[in-house]
C-alpha cells in the first residue's frame, strides 16, 4: 500500500524539530554541576548543610530550622552567606584561577 503524503506547507503548519540537547550541552552541564559541587564543598559545614537541605532536600527554611534545631533567622543568615560565597567562588575569573592552579599542581 502506498501512503499519501502531504507536504507541511500545504497543511498550514510549519514543522520544526524539537530541540534536543546535544552531547556538548550535556558535557557542559556535567562540568557546571561539578563546579557547583566543588564550590559547595568549600563552604563552611553550617552553610553547606542548610543549602543542601533547602535546595537538594526540597525543604523550606522553616523546615530546615526545625530539622537542625536552630532559629529561623539563623537558617536565613546561613543561606544568604552561603549563596553569596557560592557566587564569588563561581565567578568566571575565580574558576579560571583555580583551573590554572590545578594545572600547575598536576605538573
MODELLER restraints for C-alpha pairs under 7 A, 6 or more apart:
rsr = mdl.restraints
at = mdl.atoms
rsr.add(forms.Gaussian(group=physical.xy_distance, feature=features.Distance(at['CA:8:A'], at['CA:14:A']), mean=6.31, stdev=0.5))
rsr.add(forms.Gaussian(group=physical.xy_distance, feature=features.Distance(at['CA:8:A'], at['CA:15:A']), mean=6.65, stdev=0.5))
rsr.add(forms.Gaussian(group=physical.xy_distance, feature=features.Distance(at['CA:39:A'], at['CA:86:A']), mean=6.26, stdev=0.5))
rsr.add(forms.Gaussian(group=physical.xy_distance, feature=features.Distance(at['CA:39:A'], at['CA:89:A']), mean=6.23, stdev=0.5))
rsr.add(forms.Gaussian(group=physical.xy_distance, feature=features.Distance(at['CA:40:A'], at['CA:48:A']), mean=6.16, stdev=0.5))
rsr.add(forms.Gaussian(group=physical.xy_distance, feature=features.Distance(at['CA:40:A'], at['CA:86:A']), mean=6.99, stdev=0.5))
rsr.add(forms.Gaussian(group=physical.xy_distance, feature=features.Distance(at['CA:43:A'], at['CA:82:A']), mean=6.86, stdev=0.5))
rsr.add(forms.Gaussian(group=physical.xy_distance, feature=features.Distance(at['CA:46:A'], at['CA:78:A']), mean=6.97, stdev=0.5))
rsr.add(forms.Gaussian(group=physical.xy_distance, feature=features.Distance(at['CA:47:A'], at['CA:78:A']), mean=5.07, stdev=0.5))
rsr.add(forms.Gaussian(group=physical.xy_distance, feature=features.Distance(at['CA:47:A'], at['CA:79:A']), mean=6.09, stdev=0.5))
rsr.add(forms.Gaussian(group=physical.xy_distance, feature=features.Distance(at['CA:47:A'], at['CA:82:A']), mean=5.18, stdev=0.5))
rsr.add(forms.Gaussian(group=physical.xy_distance, feature=features.Distance(at['CA:50:A'], at['CA:64:A']), mean=6.60, stdev=0.5))
rsr.add(forms.Gaussian(group=physical.xy_distance, feature=features.Distance(at['CA:50:A'], at['CA:75:A']), mean=6.59, stdev=0.5))
rsr.add(forms.Gaussian(group=physical.xy_distance, feature=features.Distance(at['CA:50:A'], at['CA:79:A']), mean=6.33, stdev=0.5))
rsr.add(forms.Gaussian(group=physical.xy_distance, feature=features.Distance(at['CA:51:A'], at['CA:79:A']), mean=6.02, stdev=0.5))
rsr.add(forms.Gaussian(group=physical.xy_distance, feature=features.Distance(at['CA:53:A'], at['CA:59:A']), mean=5.95, stdev=0.5))
rsr.add(forms.Gaussian(group=physical.xy_distance, feature=features.Distance(at['CA:53:A'], at['CA:64:A']), mean=6.48, stdev=0.5))
rsr.add(forms.Gaussian(group=physical.xy_distance, feature=features.Distance(at['CA:54:A'], at['CA:60:A']), mean=5.97, stdev=0.5))
rsr.add(forms.Gaussian(group=physical.xy_distance, feature=features.Distance(at['CA:54:A'], at['CA:61:A']), mean=6.71, stdev=0.5))
rsr.add(forms.Gaussian(group=physical.xy_distance, feature=features.Distance(at['CA:54:A'], at['CA:64:A']), mean=6.85, stdev=0.5))
rsr.add(forms.Gaussian(group=physical.xy_distance, feature=features.Distance(at['CA:61:A'], at['CA:72:A']), mean=6.77, stdev=0.5))
rsr.add(forms.Gaussian(group=physical.xy_distance, feature=features.Distance(at['CA:61:A'], at['CA:75:A']), mean=6.50, stdev=0.5))
rsr.add(forms.Gaussian(group=physical.xy_distance, feature=features.Distance(at['CA:61:A'], at['CA:76:A']), mean=6.95, stdev=0.5))
rsr.add(forms.Gaussian(group=physical.xy_distance, feature=features.Distance(at['CA:62:A'], at['CA:72:A']), mean=5.93, stdev=0.5))
rsr.add(forms.Gaussian(group=physical.xy_distance, feature=features.Distance(at['CA:65:A'], at['CA:71:A']), mean=5.81, stdev=0.5))
rsr.add(forms.Gaussian(group=physical.xy_distance, feature=features.Distance(at['CA:65:A'], at['CA:72:A']), mean=5.30, stdev=0.5))
rsr.add(forms.Gaussian(group=physical.xy_distance, feature=features.Distance(at['CA:65:A'], at['CA:75:A']), mean=6.04, stdev=0.5))
